[in-house]
Amino acid sequence: MNDEKTPQVECRILRTQRVEIVDASGRPRALLGLSPDGTPVLRLCDEHGTVVWQAPTDVSDGVEAGQQSPVLFDLAPAGSSQWAEVASWSGKSNKTTDTFSVRSPWKIIWETRDIDEDDRGCLFIGIYDAEGEREGSVAGVTGPDRDESVQHKSGTFYLELDTSGQSYRVTILERR
């Protein structure tokens, strides 16, 4: 199928164990290959040749049959992944967070402090998908606490942070 909306591309196999896809003007738009240490590399570029996305290589994303979802890859060599911060919120009042997108696994870390010595507040954390469907709850704590929960579903989510004045900090981390 070839129409005005379908960009014309050319595939070049280069001597350096990589495949480069270029647009009709000869500008690189994608690169697939191996790094010097043998790690797979997949990069997508904008019309100026600037890398706008570099794929991770973990395709065990848990996508059910028939679902449309981007294939995600993890480029880190086995055993070298690290947790990286995606988003963080702090405060003392109820909050609906902005949405955030994560790959599996990801985790949520929360830390709370007492309102004062005589009054212990509480914090409840609910996870919702981008369409507003509740995915679950990860915390319902009273008083000072610090804990975390690892999640195993990729996607776009937001949190509902419900508190009775409890001081909190909530952080989302993703394995990269």
Chimera marker file (.cmm) of the C-alpha trace (Angstrom):
<marker_set name="trace">
<marker id="1" x="0.000" y="0.000" z="0.000" r="1" g="1" b="0" radius="0.5"/>
<marker id="2" x="1.492" y="3.302" z="-1.068" r="1" g="1" b="0" radius="0.5"/>
<marker id="3" x="-0.196" y="6.645" z="-0.511" r="1" g="1" b="0" radius="0.5"/>
<marker id="4" x="0.784" y="10.214" z="0.392" r="1" g="1" b="0" radius="0.5"/>
<marker id="5" x="0.693" y="9.464" z="4.132" r="1" g="1" b="0" radius="0.5"/>
<marker id="6" x="3.110" y="6.522" z="3.905" r="1" g="1" b="0" radius="0.5"/>
<marker id="7" x="6.710" y="7.775" z="4.023" r="1" g="1" b="0" radius="0.5"/>
<marker id="8" x="9.119" y="6.243" z="1.543" r="1" g="1" b="0" radius="0.5"/>
<marker id="9" x="12.098" y="4.573" z="3.186" r="1" g="1" b="0" radius="0.5"/>
<marker id="10" x="15.195" y="2.763" z="2.047" r="1" g="1" b="0" radius="0.5"/>
<marker id="11" x="17.018" y="0.088" z="3.977" r="1" g="1" b="0" radius="0.5"/>
<marker id="12" x="20.830" y="0.061" z="3.927" r="1" g="1" b="0" radius="0.5"/>
<marker id="13" x="22.888" y="-2.810" z="5.282" r="1" g="1" b="0" radius="0.5"/>
<marker id="14" x="26.148" y="-1.353" z="6.529" r="1" g="1" b="0" radius="0.5"/>
<marker id="15" x="29.475" y="-3.108" z="7.100" r="1" g="1" b="0" radius="0.5"/>
<marker id="16" x="29.318" y="-2.465" z="10.836" r="1" g="1" b="0" radius="0.5"/>
<marker id="17" x="26.651" y="-5.113" z="11.654" r="1" g="1" b="0" radius="0.5"/>
<marker id="18" x="23.765" y="-2.684" z="11.510" r="1" g="1" b="0" radius="0.5"/>
<marker id="19" x="20.827" y="-1.780" z="9.317" r="1" g="1" b="0" radius="0.5"/>
<marker id="20" x="19.990" y="1.869" z="8.724" r="1" g="1" b="0" radius="0.5"/>
<marker id="21" x="16.605" y="3.016" z="7.454" r="1" g="1" b="0" radius="0.5"/>
<marker id="22" x="16.615" y="6.379" z="5.679" r="1" g="1" b="0" radius="0.5"/>
<marker id="23" x="13.789" y="8.561" z="4.383" r="1" g="1" b="0" radius="0.5"/>
<marker id="24" x="13.336" y="9.689" z="0.771" r="1" g="1" b="0" radius="0.5"/>
<marker id="25" x="15.797" y="12.547" z="1.393" r="1" g="1" b="0" radius="0.5"/>
<marker id="26" x="18.516" y="10.164" z="2.576" r="1" g="1" b="0" radius="0.5"/>
<marker id="27" x="18.269" y="11.206" z="6.239" r="1" g="1" b="0" radius="0.5"/>
<marker id="28" x="18.653" y="8.358" z="8.784" r="1" g="1" b="0" radius="0.5"/>
<marker id="29" x="15.336" y="7.588" z="10.512" r="1" g="1" b="0" radius="0.5"/>
<marker id="30" x="16.067" y="4.270" z="12.246" r="1" g="1" b="0" radius="0.5"/>
<marker id="31" x="19.073" y="2.161" z="13.158" r="1" g="1" b="0" radius="0.5"/>
<marker id="32" x="19.057" y="-1.512" z="14.070" r="1" g="1" b="0" radius="0.5"/>
<marker id="33" x="22.292" y="-3.247" z="14.904" r="1" g="1" b="0" radius="0.5"/>
<marker id="34" x="24.763" y="-4.451" z="17.480" r="1" g="1" b="0" radius="0.5"/>
<marker id="35" x="26.947" y="-2.337" z="19.727" r="1" g="1" b="0" radius="0.5"/>
<marker id="36" x="30.653" y="-3.277" z="20.024" r="1" g="1" b="0" radius="0.5"/>
<marker id="37" x="29.843" y="-5.462" z="23.068" r="1" g="1" b="0" radius="0.5"/>
<marker id="38" x="27.082" y="-7.306" z="21.164" r="1" g="1" b="0" radius="0.5"/>
<marker id="39" x="24.145" y="-5.545" z="22.818" r="1" g="1" b="0" radius="0.5"/>
<marker id="40" x="21.228" y="-5.001" z="20.405" r="1" g="1" b="0" radius="0.5"/>
<marker id="41" x="20.602" y="-1.382" z="19.426" r="1" g="1" b="0" radius="0.5"/>
<marker id="42" x="17.401" y="0.103" z="18.021" r="1" g="1" b="0" radius="0.5"/>
<marker id="43" x="17.084" y="3.872" z="17.615" r="1" g="1" b="0" radius="0.5"/>
<marker id="44" x="14.483" y="6.053" z="15.931" r="1" g="1" b="0" radius="0.5"/>
<marker id="45" x="15.336" y="9.548" z="14.691" r="1" g="1" b="0" radius="0.5"/>
<marker id="46" x="13.327" y="12.633" z="13.801" r="1" g="1" b="0" radius="0.5"/>
<marker id="47" x="13.546" y="14.370" z="10.421" r="1" g="1" b="0" radius="0.5"/>
<marker id="48" x="16.772" y="16.091" z="11.549" r="1" g="1" b="0" radius="0.5"/>
<marker id="49" x="18.546" y="12.848" z="12.456" r="1" g="1" b="0" radius="0.5"/>
<marker id="50" x="18.242" y="13.461" z="16.206" r="1" g="1" b="0" radius="0.5"/>
<marker id="51" x="17.613" y="10.286" z="18.234" r="1" g="1" b="0" radius="0.5"/>
<marker id="52" x="14.111" y="10.597" z="19.686" r="1" g="1" b="0" radius="0.5"/>
<marker id="53" x="13.742" y="7.049" z="21.005" r="1" g="1" b="0" radius="0.5"/>
<marker id="54" x="16.140" y="4.286" z="21.906" r="1" g="1" b="0" radius="0.5"/>
<marker id="55" x="14.514" y="0.948" z="22.540" r="1" g="1" b="0" radius="0.5"/>
<marker id="56" x="14.981" y="-1.234" z="25.552" r="1" g="1" b="0" radius="0.5"/>
<marker id="57" x="15.159" y="-5.030" z="24.651" r="1" g="1" b="0" radius="0.5"/>
<marker id="58" x="12.743" y="-6.774" z="27.061" r="1" g="1" b="0" radius="0.5"/>
<marker id="59" x="9.778" y="-7.976" z="25.001" r="1" g="1" b="0" radius="0.5"/>
<marker id="60" x="8.331" y="-10.070" z="27.842" r="1" g="1" b="0" radius="0.5"/>
<marker id="61" x="5.932" y="-7.237" z="28.453" r="1" g="1" b="0" radius="0.5"/>
<marker id="62" x="2.871" y="-9.342" z="29.318" r="1" g="1" b="0" radius="0.5"/>
<marker id="63" x="0.792" y="-8.038" z="26.395" r="1" g="1" b="0" radius="0.5"/>
<marker id="64" x="-2.242" y="-10.268" z="25.876" r="1" g="1" b="0" radius="0.5"/>
<marker id="65" x="-3.039" y="-11.712" z="22.449" r="1" g="1" b="0" radius="0.5"/>
<marker id="66" x="-4.934" y="-9.282" z="20.254" r="1" g="1" b="0" radius="0.5"/>
<marker id="67" x="-3.849" y="-6.177" z="22.170" r="1" g="1" b="0" radius="0.5"/>
<marker id="68" x="-2.060" y="-3.417" z="20.321" r="1" g="1" b="0" radius="0.5"/>
<marker id="69" x="0.933" y="-2.257" z="22.283" r="1" g="1" b="0" radius="0.5"/>
<marker id="70" x="4.382" y="-0.980" z="21.391" r="1" g="1" b="0" radius="0.5"/>
<marker id="71" x="7.111" y="-3.606" z="21.587" r="1" g="1" b="0" radius="0.5"/>
<marker id="72" x="9.592" y="-2.543" z="24.244" r="1" g="1" b="0" radius="0.5"/>
<marker id="73" x="13.245" y="-3.601" z="24.374" r="1" g="1" b="0" radius="0.5"/>
<marker id="74" x="15.823" y="-3.311" z="27.166" r="1" g="1" b="0" radius="0.5"/>
<marker id="75" x="19.286" y="-2.445" z="25.835" r="1" g="1" b="0" radius="0.5"/>
<marker id="76" x="21.072" y="-3.014" z="29.124" r="1" g="1" b="0" radius="0.5"/>
<marker id="77" x="23.291" y="-6.109" z="29.217" r="1" g="1" b="0" radius="0.5"/>
<marker id="78" x="21.927" y="-8.879" z="31.452" r="1" g="1" b="0" radius="0.5"/>
<marker id="79" x="22.403" y="-8.132" z="35.128" r="1" g="1" b="0" radius="0.5"/>
<marker id="80" x="23.221" y="-4.448" z="34.630" r="1" g="1" b="0" radius="0.5"/>
<marker id="81" x="19.780" y="-2.856" z="34.912" r="1" g="1" b="0" radius="0.5"/>
<marker id="82" x="19.173" y="-0.119" z="37.449" r="1" g="1" b="0" radius="0.5"/>
<marker id="83" x="16.143" y="1.618" z="38.909" r="1" g="1" b="0" radius="0.5"/>
<marker id="84" x="15.616" y="5.111" z="37.500" r="1" g="1" b="0" radius="0.5"/>
<marker id="85" x="13.173" y="7.737" z="38.748" r="1" g="1" b="0" radius="0.5"/>
<marker id="86" x="10.192" y="8.377" z="36.474" r="1" g="1" b="0" radius="0.5"/>
<marker id="87" x="8.162" y="10.739" z="38.671" r="1" g="1" b="0" radius="0.5"/>
<marker id="88" x="7.871" y="11.916" z="42.255" r="1" g="1" b="0" radius="0.5"/>
<marker id="89" x="5.298" y="13.791" z="44.328" r="1" g="1" b="0" radius="0.5"/>
<marker id="90" x="5.258" y="15.137" z="47.858" r="1" g="1" b="0" radius="0.5"/>
<marker id="91" x="2.797" y="17.066" z="49.957" r="1" g="1" b="0" radius="0.5"/>
<marker id="92" x="0.198" y="16.951" z="52.733" r="1" g="1" b="0" radius="0.5"/>
<marker id="93" x="-3.040" y="17.062" z="50.732" r="1" g="1" b="0" radius="0.5"/>
<marker id="94" x="-5.060" y="14.807" z="48.437" r="1" g="1" b="0" radius="0.5"/>
<marker id="95" x="-3.681" y="14.669" z="44.928" r="1" g="1" b="0" radius="0.5"/>
<marker id="96" x="-4.411" y="13.119" z="41.541" r="1" g="1" b="0" radius="0.5"/>
<marker id="97" x="-1.044" y="12.854" z="39.817" r="1" g="1" b="0" radius="0.5"/>
<marker id="98" x="-0.178" y="13.452" z="36.198" r="1" g="1" b="0" radius="0.5"/>
<marker id="99" x="-0.052" y="10.314" z="34.091" r="1" g="1" b="0" radius="0.5"/>
<marker id="100" x="3.252" y="8.486" z="33.719" r="1" g="1" b="0" radius="0.5"/>
<marker id="101" x="4.307" y="5.698" z="31.351" r="1" g="1" b="0" radius="0.5"/>
<marker id="102" x="6.393" y="2.761" z="32.547" r="1" g="1" b="0" radius="0.5"/>
<marker id="103" x="7.671" y="-0.626" z="31.425" r="1" g="1" b="0" radius="0.5"/>
<marker id="104" x="7.427" y="-3.694" z="33.619" r="1" g="1" b="0" radius="0.5"/>
<marker id="105" x="8.794" y="-4.046" z="36.189" r="1" g="1" b="0" radius="0.5"/>
<marker id="106" x="8.336" y="-0.727" z="37.937" r="1" g="1" b="0" radius="0.5"/>
<marker id="107" x="7.928" y="0.184" z="41.550" r="1" g="1" b="0" radius="0.5"/>
<marker id="108" x="6.320" y="2.734" z="43.756" r="1" g="1" b="0" radius="0.5"/>
<marker id="109" x="8.053" y="3.874" z="46.939" r="1" g="1" b="0" radius="0.5"/>
<marker id="110" x="6.263" y="5.850" z="49.644" r="1" g="1" b="0" radius="0.5"/>
<marker id="111" x="7.456" y="7.539" z="52.789" r="1" g="1" b="0" radius="0.5"/>
<marker id="112" x="5.220" y="9.214" z="55.376" r="1" g="1" b="0" radius="0.5"/>
<marker id="113" x="5.758" y="11.248" z="58.539" r="1" g="1" b="0" radius="0.5"/>
<marker id="114" x="3.437" y="12.033" z="61.445" r="1" g="1" b="0" radius="0.5"/>
<marker id="115" x="1.514" y="15.285" z="61.250" r="1" g="1" b="0" radius="0.5"/>
<marker id="116" x="2.793" y="16.023" z="64.759" r="1" g="1" b="0" radius="0.5"/>
<marker id="117" x="3.635" y="13.979" z="67.872" r="1" g="1" b="0" radius="0.5"/>
<marker id="118" x="0.001" y="13.622" z="68.965" r="1" g="1" b="0" radius="0.5"/>
<marker id="119" x="-1.748" y="13.239" z="65.596" r="1" g="1" b="0" radius="0.5"/>
<marker id="120" x="-1.014" y="10.367" z="63.254" r="1" g="1" b="0" radius="0.5"/>
<marker id="121" x="-2.271" y="10.913" z="59.718" r="1" g="1" b="0" radius="0.5"/>
<marker id="122" x="-2.950" y="8.275" z="57.088" r="1" g="1" b="0" radius="0.5"/>
<marker id="123" x="-2.137" y="7.817" z="53.393" r="1" g="1" b="0" radius="0.5"/>
<marker id="124" x="-3.884" y="5.641" z="50.814" r="1" g="1" b="0" radius="0.5"/>
<marker id="125" x="-2.405" y="5.180" z="47.325" r="1" g="1" b="0" radius="0.5"/>
<marker id="126" x="-4.524" y="3.930" z="44.429" r="1" g="1" b="0" radius="0.5"/>
<marker id="127" x="-3.200" y="3.095" z="40.946" r="1" g="1" b="0" radius="0.5"/>
<marker id="128" x="-5.375" y="3.813" z="37.874" r="1" g="1" b="0" radius="0.5"/>
<marker id="129" x="-4.769" y="3.201" z="34.189" r="1" g="1" b="0" radius="0.5"/>
<marker id="130" x="-4.960" y="6.065" z="31.682" r="1" g="1" b="0" radius="0.5"/>
<marker id="131" x="-8.680" y="5.340" z="31.067" r="1" g="1" b="0" radius="0.5"/>
<marker id="132" x="-9.466" y="5.716" z="34.781" r="1" g="1" b="0" radius="0.5"/>
<marker id="133" x="-9.868" y="2.011" z="35.583" r="1" g="1" b="0" radius="0.5"/>
<marker id="134" x="-8.603" y="1.122" z="39.046" r="1" g="1" b="0" radius="0.5"/>
<marker id="135" x="-5.574" y="-1.192" z="38.894" r="1" g="1" b="0" radius="0.5"/>
<marker id="136" x="-5.321" y="-1.589" z="42.661" r="1" g="1" b="0" radius="0.5"/>
<marker id="137" x="-4.076" y="-0.085" z="45.902" r="1" g="1" b="0" radius="0.5"/>
<marker id="138" x="-0.517" y="-0.263" z="47.155" r="1" g="1" b="0" radius="0.5"/>
<marker id="139" x="-0.607" y="1.562" z="50.465" r="1" g="1" b="0" radius="0.5"/>
<marker id="140" x="-2.954" y="2.265" z="53.315" r="1" g="1" b="0" radius="0.5"/>
<marker id="141" x="-0.702" y="3.426" z="56.127" r="1" g="1" b="0" radius="0.5"/>
<marker id="142" x="-1.132" y="5.350" z="59.365" r="1" g="1" b="0" radius="0.5"/>
<marker id="143" x="1.733" y="7.246" z="60.922" r="1" g="1" b="0" radius="0.5"/>
<marker id="144" x="5.361" y="7.180" z="59.815" r="1" g="1" b="0" radius="0.5"/>
<marker id="145" x="6.155" y="4.494" z="57.245" r="1" g="1" b="0" radius="0.5"/>
<marker id="146" x="8.469" y="3.716" z="54.347" r="1" g="1" b="0" radius="0.5"/>
<marker id="147" x="7.830" y="0.863" z="51.957" r="1" g="1" b="0" radius="0.5"/>
<marker id="148" x="7.651" y="-0.067" z="48.288" r="1" g="1" b="0" radius="0.5"/>
<marker id="149" x="5.678" y="-2.244" z="45.909" r="1" g="1" b="0" radius="0.5"/>
<marker id="150" x="6.896" y="-3.708" z="42.606" r="1" g="1" b="0" radius="0.5"/>
<marker id="151" x="4.334" y="-3.669" z="39.777" r="1" g="1" b="0" radius="0.5"/>
<marker id="152" x="4.383" y="-6.042" z="36.802" r="1" g="1" b="0" radius="0.5"/>
<marker id="153" x="2.212" y="-4.362" z="34.194" r="1" g="1" b="0" radius="0.5"/>
<marker id="154" x="3.529" y="-1.895" z="31.610" r="1" g="1" b="0" radius="0.5"/>
<marker id="155" x="1.423" y="1.058" z="30.553" r="1" g="1" b="0" radius="0.5"/>
<marker id="156" x="0.319" y="4.574" z="31.351" r="1" g="1" b="0" radius="0.5"/>
<marker id="157" x="-0.985" y="5.164" z="34.852" r="1" g="1" b="0" radius="0.5"/>
<marker id="158" x="-1.793" y="7.847" z="37.402" r="1" g="1" b="0" radius="0.5"/>
<marker id="159" x="-2.093" y="7.748" z="41.189" r="1" g="1" b="0" radius="0.5"/>
<marker id="160" x="-4.753" y="8.914" z="43.618" r="1" g="1" b="0" radius="0.5"/>
<marker id="161" x="-3.055" y="10.038" z="46.826" r="1" g="1" b="0" radius="0.5"/>
<marker id="162" x="-5.618" y="10.333" z="49.629" r="1" g="1" b="0" radius="0.5"/>
<marker id="163" x="-4.421" y="11.675" z="52.958" r="1" g="1" b="0" radius="0.5"/>
<marker id="164" x="-5.720" y="13.155" z="56.172" r="1" g="1" b="0" radius="0.5"/>
<marker id="165" x="-2.943" y="15.722" z="56.247" r="1" g="1" b="0" radius="0.5"/>
<marker id="166" x="-0.187" y="13.094" z="56.417" r="1" g="1" b="0" radius="0.5"/>
<marker id="167" x="3.107" y="14.380" z="55.009" r="1" g="1" b="0" radius="0.5"/>
<marker id="168" x="4.208" y="12.071" z="52.175" r="1" g="1" b="0" radius="0.5"/>
<marker id="169" x="6.675" y="11.545" z="49.364" r="1" g="1" b="0" radius="0.5"/>
<marker id="170" x="5.793" y="9.052" z="46.609" r="1" g="1" b="0" radius="0.5"/>
<marker id="171" x="8.280" y="8.059" z="43.906" r="1" g="1" b="0" radius="0.5"/>
<marker id="172" x="7.880" y="5.937" z="40.767" r="1" g="1" b="0" radius="0.5"/>
<marker id="173" x="10.959" y="4.002" z="39.592" r="1" g="1" b="0" radius="0.5"/>
<marker id="174" x="11.418" y="1.974" z="36.412" r="1" g="1" b="0" radius="0.5"/>
<marker id="175" x="14.064" y="-0.671" z="35.736" r="1" g="1" b="0" radius="0.5"/>
<marker id="176" x="16.356" y="0.516" z="32.926" r="1" g="1" b="0" radius="0.5"/>
<link id1="1" id2="2" r="1" g="1" b="0" radius="0.2"/>
<link id1="2" id2="3" r="1" g="1" b="0" radius="0.2"/>
<link id1="3" id2="4" r="1" g="1" b="0" radius="0.2"/>
<link id1="4" id2="5" r="1" g="1" b="0" radius="0.2"/>
<link id1="5" id2="6" r="1" g="1" b="0" radius="0.2"/>
<link id1="6" id2="7" r="1" g="1" b="0" radius="0.2"/>
<link id1="7" id2="8" r="1" g="1" b="0" radius="0.2"/>
<link id1="8" id2="9" r="1" g="1" b="0" radius="0.2"/>
<link id1="9" id2="10" r="1" g="1" b="0" radius="0.2"/>
<link id1="10" id2="11" r="1" g="1" b="0" radius="0.2"/>
<link id1="11" id2="12" r="1" g="1" b="0" radius="0.2"/>
<link id1="12" id2="13" r="1" g="1" b="0" radius="0.2"/>
<link id1="13" id2="14" r="1" g="1" b="0" radius="0.2"/>
<link id1="14" id2="15" r="1" g="1" b="0" radius="0.2"/>
<link id1="15" id2="16" r="1" g="1" b="0" radius="0.2"/>
<link id1="16" id2="17" r="1" g="1" b="0" radius="0.2"/>
<link id1="17" id2="18" r="1" g="1" b="0" radius="0.2"/>
<link id1="18" id2="19" r="1" g="1" b="0" radius="0.2"/>
<link id1="19" id2="20" r="1" g="1" b="0" radius="0.2"/>
<link id1="20" id2="21" r="1" g="1" b="0" radius="0.2"/>
<link id1="21" id2="22" r="1" g="1" b="0" radius="0.2"/>
<link id1="22" id2="23" r="1" g="1" b="0" radius="0.2"/>
<link id1="23" id2="24" r="1" g="1" b="0" radius="0.2"/>
<link id1="24" id2="25" r="1" g="1" b="0" radius="0.2"/>
<link id1="25" id2="26" r="1" g="1" b="0" radius="0.2"/>
<link id1="26" id2="27" r="1" g="1" b="0" radius="0.2"/>
<link id1="27" id2="28" r="1" g="1" b="0" radius="0.2"/>
<link id1="28" id2="29" r="1" g="1" b="0" radius="0.2"/>
<link id1="29" id2="30" r="1" g="1" b="0" radius="0.2"/>
<link id1="30" id2="31" r="1" g="1" b="0" radius="0.2"/>
<link id1="31" id2="32" r="1" g="1" b="0" radius="0.2"/>
<link id1="32" id2="33" r="1" g="1" b="0" radius="0.2"/>
<link id1="33" id2="34" r="1" g="1" b="0" radius="0.2"/>
<link id1="34" id2="35" r="1" g="1" b="0" radius="0.2"/>
<link id1="35" id2="36" r="1" g="1" b="0" radius="0.2"/>
<link id1="36" id2="37" r="1" g="1" b="0" radius="0.2"/>
<link id1="37" id2="38" r="1" g="1" b="0" radius="0.2"/>
<link id1="38" id2="39" r="1" g="1" b="0" radius="0.2"/>
<link id1="39" id2="40" r="1" g="1" b="0" radius="0.2"/>
<link id1="40" id2="41" r="1" g="1" b="0" radius="0.2"/>
<link id1="41" id2="42" r="1" g="1" b="0" radius="0.2"/>
<link id1="42" id2="43" r="1" g="1" b="0" radius="0.2"/>
<link id1="43" id2="44" r="1" g="1" b="0" radius="0.2"/>
<link id1="44" id2="45" r="1" g="1" b="0" radius="0.2"/>
<link id1="45" id2="46" r="1" g="1" b="0" radius="0.2"/>
<link id1="46" id2="47" r="1" g="1" b="0" radius="0.2"/>
<link id1="47" id2="48" r="1" g="1" b="0" radius="0.2"/>
<link id1="48" id2="49" r="1" g="1" b="0" radius="0.2"/>
<link id1="49" id2="50" r="1" g="1" b="0" radius="0.2"/>
<link id1="50" id2="51" r="1" g="1" b="0" radius="0.2"/>
<link id1="51" id2="52" r="1" g="1" b="0" radius="0.2"/>
<link id1="52" id2="53" r="1" g="1" b="0" radius="0.2"/>
<link id1="53" id2="54" r="1" g="1" b="0" radius="0.2"/>
<link id1="54" id2="55" r="1" g="1" b="0" radius="0.2"/>
<link id1="55" id2="56" r="1" g="1" b="0" radius="0.2"/>
<link id1="56" id2="57" r="1" g="1" b="0" radius="0.2"/>
<link id1="57" id2="58" r="1" g="1" b="0" radius="0.2"/>
<link id1="58" id2="59" r="1" g="1" b="0" radius="0.2"/>
<link id1="59" id2="60" r="1" g="1" b="0" radius="0.2"/>
<link id1="60" id2="61" r="1" g="1" b="0" radius="0.2"/>
<link id1="61" id2="62" r="1" g="1" b="0" radius="0.2"/>
<link id1="62" id2="63" r="1" g="1" b="0" radius="0.2"/>
<link id1="63" id2="64" r="1" g="1" b="0" radius="0.2"/>
<link id1="64" id2="65" r="1" g="1" b="0" radius="0.2"/>
<link id1="65" id2="66" r="1" g="1" b="0" radius="0.2"/>
<link id1="66" id2="67" r="1" g="1" b="0" radius="0.2"/>
<link id1="67" id2="68" r="1" g="1" b="0" radius="0.2"/>
<link id1="68" id2="69" r="1" g="1" b="0" radius="0.2"/>
<link id1="69" id2="70" r="1" g="1" b="0" radius="0.2"/>
<link id1="70" id2="71" r="1" g="1" b="0" radius="0.2"/>
<link id1="71" id2="72" r="1" g="1" b="0" radius="0.2"/>
<link id1="72" id2="73" r="1" g="1" b="0" radius="0.2"/>
<link id1="73" id2="74" r="1" g="1" b="0" radius="0.2"/>
<link id1="74" id2="75" r="1" g="1" b="0" radius="0.2"/>
<link id1="75" id2="76" r="1" g="1" b="0" radius="0.2"/>
<link id1="76" id2="77" r="1" g="1" b="0" radius="0.2"/>
<link id1="77" id2="78" r="1" g="1" b="0" radius="0.2"/>
<link id1="78" id2="79" r="1" g="1" b="0" radius="0.2"/>
<link id1="79" id2="80" r="1" g="1" b="0" radius="0.2"/>
<link id1="80" id2="81" r="1" g="1" b="0" radius="0.2"/>
<link id1="81" id2="82" r="1" g="1" b="0" radius="0.2"/>
<link id1="82" id2="83" r="1" g="1" b="0" radius="0.2"/>
<link id1="83" id2="84" r="1" g="1" b="0" radius="0.2"/>
<link id1="84" id2="85" r="1" g="1" b="0" radius="0.2"/>
<link id1="85" id2="86" r="1" g="1" b="0" radius="0.2"/>
<link id1="86" id2="87" r="1" g="1" b="0" radius="0.2"/>
<link id1="87" id2="88" r="1" g="1" b="0" radius="0.2"/>
<link id1="88" id2="89" r="1" g="1" b="0" radius="0.2"/>
<link id1="89" id2="90" r="1" g="1" b="0" radius="0.2"/>
<link id1="90" id2="91" r="1" g="1" b="0" radius="0.2"/>
<link id1="91" id2="92" r="1" g="1" b="0" radius="0.2"/>
<link id1="92" id2="93" r="1" g="1" b="0" radius="0.2"/>
<link id1="93" id2="94" r="1" g="1" b="0" radius="0.2"/>
<link id1="94" id2="95" r="1" g="1" b="0" radius="0.2"/>
<link id1="95" id2="96" r="1" g="1" b="0" radius="0.2"/>
<link id1="96" id2="97" r="1" g="1" b="0" radius="0.2"/>
<link id1="97" id2="98" r="1" g="1" b="0" radius="0.2"/>
<link id1="98" id2="99" r="1" g="1" b="0" radius="0.2"/>
<link id1="99" id2="100" r="1" g="1" b="0" radius="0.2"/>
<link id1="100" id2="101" r="1" g="1" b="0" radius="0.2"/>
<link id1="101" id2="102" r="1" g="1" b="0" radius="0.2"/>
<link id1="102" id2="103" r="1" g="1" b="0" radius="0.2"/>
<link id1="103" id2="104" r="1" g="1" b="0" radius="0.2"/>
<link id1="104" id2="105" r="1" g="1" b="0" radius="0.2"/>
<link id1="105" id2="106" r="1" g="1" b="0" radius="0.2"/>
<link id1="106" id2="107" r="1" g="1" b="0" radius="0.2"/>
<link id1="107" id2="108" r="1" g="1" b="0" radius="0.2"/>
<link id1="108" id2="109" r="1" g="1" b="0" radius="0.2"/>
<link id1="109" id2="110" r="1" g="1" b="0" radius="0.2"/>
<link id1="110" id2="111" r="1" g="1" b="0" radius="0.2"/>
<link id1="111" id2="112" r="1" g="1" b="0" radius="0.2"/>
<link id1="112" id2="113" r="1" g="1" b="0" radius="0.2"/>
<link id1="113" id2="114" r="1" g="1" b="0" radius="0.2"/>
<link id1="114" id2="115" r="1" g="1" b="0" radius="0.2"/>
<link id1="115" id2="116" r="1" g="1" b="0" radius="0.2"/>
<link id1="116" id2="117" r="1" g="1" b="0" radius="0.2"/>
<link id1="117" id2="118" r="1" g="1" b="0" radius="0.2"/>
<link id1="118" id2="119" r="1" g="1" b="0" radius="0.2"/>
<link id1="119" id2="120" r="1" g="1" b="0" radius="0.2"/>
<link id1="120" id2="121" r="1" g="1" b="0" radius="0.2"/>
<link id1="121" id2="122" r="1" g="1" b="0" radius="0.2"/>
<link id1="122" id2="123" r="1" g="1" b="0" radius="0.2"/>
<link id1="123" id2="124" r="1" g="1" b="0" radius="0.2"/>
<link id1="124" id2="125" r="1" g="1" b="0" radius="0.2"/>
<link id1="125" id2="126" r="1" g="1" b="0" radius="0.2"/>
<link id1="126" id2="127" r="1" g="1" b="0" radius="0.2"/>
<link id1="127" id2="128" r="1" g="1" b="0" radius="0.2"/>
<link id1="128" id2="129" r="1" g="1" b="0" radius="0.2"/>
<link id1="129" id2="130" r="1" g="1" b="0" radius="0.2"/>
<link id1="130" id2="131" r="1" g="1" b="0" radius="0.2"/>
<link id1="131" id2="132" r="1" g="1" b="0" radius="0.2"/>
<link id1="132" id2="133" r="1" g="1" b="0" radius="0.2"/>
<link id1="133" id2="134" r="1" g="1" b="0" radius="0.2"/>
<link id1="134" id2="135" r="1" g="1" b="0" radius="0.2"/>
<link id1="135" id2="136" r="1" g="1" b="0" radius="0.2"/>
<link id1="136" id2="137" r="1" g="1" b="0" radius="0.2"/>
<link id1="137" id2="138" r="1" g="1" b="0" radius="0.2"/>
<link id1="138" id2="139" r="1" g="1" b="0" radius="0.2"/>
<link id1="139" id2="140" r="1" g="1" b="0" radius="0.2"/>
<link id1="140" id2="141" r="1" g="1" b="0" radius="0.2"/>
<link id1="141" id2="142" r="1" g="1" b="0" radius="0.2"/>
<link id1="142" id2="143" r="1" g="1" b="0" radius="0.2"/>
<link id1="143" id2="144" r="1" g="1" b="0" radius="0.2"/>
<link id1="144" id2="145" r="1" g="1" b="0" radius="0.2"/>
<link id1="145" id2="146" r="1" g="1" b="0" radius="0.2"/>
<link id1="146" id2="147" r="1" g="1" b="0" radius="0.2"/>
<link id1="147" id2="148" r="1" g="1" b="0" radius="0.2"/>
<link id1="148" id2="149" r="1" g="1" b="0" radius="0.2"/>
<link id1="149" id2="150" r="1" g="1" b="0" radius="0.2"/>
<link id1="150" id2="151" r="1" g="1" b="0" radius="0.2"/>
<link id1="151" id2="152" r="1" g="1" b="0" radius="0.2"/>
<link id1="152" id2="153" r="1" g="1" b="0" radius="0.2"/>
<link id1="153" id2="154" r="1" g="1" b="0" radius="0.2"/>
<link id1="154" id2="155" r="1" g="1" b="0" radius="0.2"/>
<link id1="155" id2="156" r="1" g="1" b="0" radius="0.2"/>
<link id1="156" id2="157" r="1" g="1" b="0" radius="0.2"/>
<link id1="157" id2="158" r="1" g="1" b="0" radius="0.2"/>
<link id1="158" id2="159" r="1" g="1" b="0" radius="0.2"/>
<link id1="159" id2="160" r="1" g="1" b="0" radius="0.2"/>
<link id1="160" id2="161" r="1" g="1" b="0" radius="0.2"/>
<link id1="161" id2="162" r="1" g="1" b="0" radius="0.2"/>
<link id1="162" id2="163" r="1" g="1" b="0" radius="0.2"/>
<link id1="163" id2="164" r="1" g="1" b="0" radius="0.2"/>
<link id1="164" id2="165" r="1" g="1" b="0" radius="0.2"/>
<link id1="165" id2="166" r="1" g="1" b="0" radius="0.2"/>
<link id1="166" id2="167" r="1" g="1" b="0" radius="0.2"/>
<link id1="167" id2="168" r="1" g="1" b="0" radius="0.2"/>
<link id1="168" id2="169" r="1" g="1" b="0" radius="0.2"/>
<link id1="169" id2="170" r="1" g="1" b="0" radius="0.2"/>
<link id1="170" id2="171" r="1" g="1" b="0" radius="0.2"/>
<link id1="171" id2="172" r="1" g="1" b="0" radius="0.2"/>
<link id1="172" id2="173" r="1" g="1" b="0" radius="0.2"/>
<link id1="173" id2="174" r="1" g="1" b="0" radius="0.2"/>
<link id1="174" id2="175" r="1" g="1" b="0" radius="0.2"/>
<link id1="175" id2="176" r="1" g="1" b="0" radius="0.2"/>
</marker_set>
